[in-house]
Amino acid sequence: MTRFAFAALIYLLMGMMVVLPPVMVLAMALSHGAGAALATFADPDALSAIRLTIIMTVLTVGVNTVFGVMAAWTLSHFRFPGRNLLIVLIELPLSVSPVVGGLVWLLVFGTQGWWGTALERWGHPIMFAPPGILLATIFVTFPYVTRTLMPMLAHNGRTAEEAAITLGASLWQVLWHVTLPGARLALVSGILLTTARAMGEFGAVSVVSGHIPGLTETMPLHIETLYNGYQTVAAFTMAALLVLMAVIVVAVRTFLERGQDRTEKTA
Amino acid sequence: MSVQLDHITRILPQSSRPIVDDISLLVPDGSFTALVGPSGAGKTSLLRIIAGLDPHQGGHVMIDGACVDIQDARARNIGFVFQHYALFAHMTVAANIGFGLSIRPRRTRPGKADIAARVADLLDLMQLPRMGGRYPHELSGGQRQRVALARALATGPRVLLLDEPFGALDPLVRQQIRGWLRDLHERLGLTTILVTHDRQEAAELADTVVLMRNGRIVQSGPARQLEDNPADPFVMTFTGDVVRIAGHVAHGMFIPALPDIQPVATPTADGPAEILIRPADIRLLPGGGGTHAHLRHRRGPVGIYETTIAHTTFAVETITTSDSAHVIPDCALDITAGRLARGDTWLERAA
């Protein structure tokens, strides 16, 4: 009996907290009919926001995957002074408010900052421009690949890598053929987490973007602009699209995990 | 290929005691050598140094007379089999075995068909027919270990290092795979070094047994020699069953602390001592004392008598016939065939 009570409670909570909001978003988006919703995408600013979000996400995922793998590999293979400090630093973006992350970049590259004026004069400003958005997104999503990969590398241990070395594999071959495939579940998981987080990042990006419609507005920022301008249907349509993209990412992750379970157990 | 170790020392960081302490050893071409010893003796460390997986601070590793100290593990072409197989879980058995060949630089890499043929040959050799398409987790422990061995042999190494390869297998499978490994070693003309903590395994497989303790070699030679002429009490204890009889030496006689054991003459100086003796070397002297020996069980012609002296039970192995008595009354134990020890060293031979 208790079992059912707990299950019911959890379903209720989940329904209210997780299922209901996206459904409401979708309902609001379609409140004036599908035509009104689709009209949102006729706005060039909306298309620009979608494009910018996709570009930023792809770049962020690329950068953070490469450096995340490097960091995870280094931290799990070597013991060196300052290693624990490095781990704490990598986790920092998880605990620091994204707004602070954005402000830091503003301090460094803004016009009041160290190099801001010089960059502006040179004609390649970083703040209130896509490079700033990229930096902010990278900062916020940096921990995910490293933190999901490290426990897996620790679990897999070094013997498979050592076996590959005795068979004549180079460092690169070991990484590419043994280490990463052996931890691919965690790697994919980290990449998809990064993707989801990068698409939805608001706080840090809001500080550095400058909210220039059509130029530096990502989807979350554009949604805010639309909503503040009382364009409810458009705002919720964009929001629904963002939710859909996130759901796809989560679905891909679940699907891959399932597939992995079938072909692989620890030997 | 011969493997020669010349004063090898390895000190772990943050540790004062060397894990491998000034070890010199020659493993001749084509020989089968076993490194045995209790855990922590440095056996695995030594093996990893030979393979190039671990660095060493002093001395040289020579393979076929050439120093390989500065060579990476990947360049040494030494086959290494790990205790827990270390198979690549995401690859099929065939991909595992072919790995060493398929990662070679393009110039020296065999064609796909050649690799497949080599893998098929090895699967046959390992008695794993039609297993190429399976994944490691679908195999039994014994099969996985054979895949690991096949993978190590695929690149044609002449030196094979085995790190407790049978440790995780059940006794029956161990027995099978042992005989088969010895056969393989001879057929392929390998130079094999095996790490094990199982003295029987070492005795059965190896021409030379190297007994290690605390990072040093205590004694090396054929298994028989270690059993019959142990260099010190530790070697004797490690290489077979031993009965220890405490006592002391006074006026040229070793006097056992227990009654009904006959004293043994020795020219050693007075002081505490003990006698170490194999159960098969103890003799029963009927009518010589006050203890009774009972025949416990027989294995072929060997019978085991048990006798209890002052709460200590001794098992005595002896040749019996069908009319041997089940109880030998009023006997004493003759331990003249034993070795007299004080602390970690032998004293003058008792007999």
Interface residues (C-beta under 8 A of the other chain):
Chain A: T159 A160 E162 A163 A164 I165 T166 L167 G168 A169 S170 Q173 H177 V178 P181 G182 R184 T263 E264 K265 T266 A267
Chain B: A51 G52 L53 D72 A73 R74 A75 R76 N77 I78 G79 F80 F82 H84 Y85 A86 L87 F88 A89 H90 M91 F99 G100 I103 R104 Y135 P136 H137 L139 R144 A148 R151 A152 A154 T155
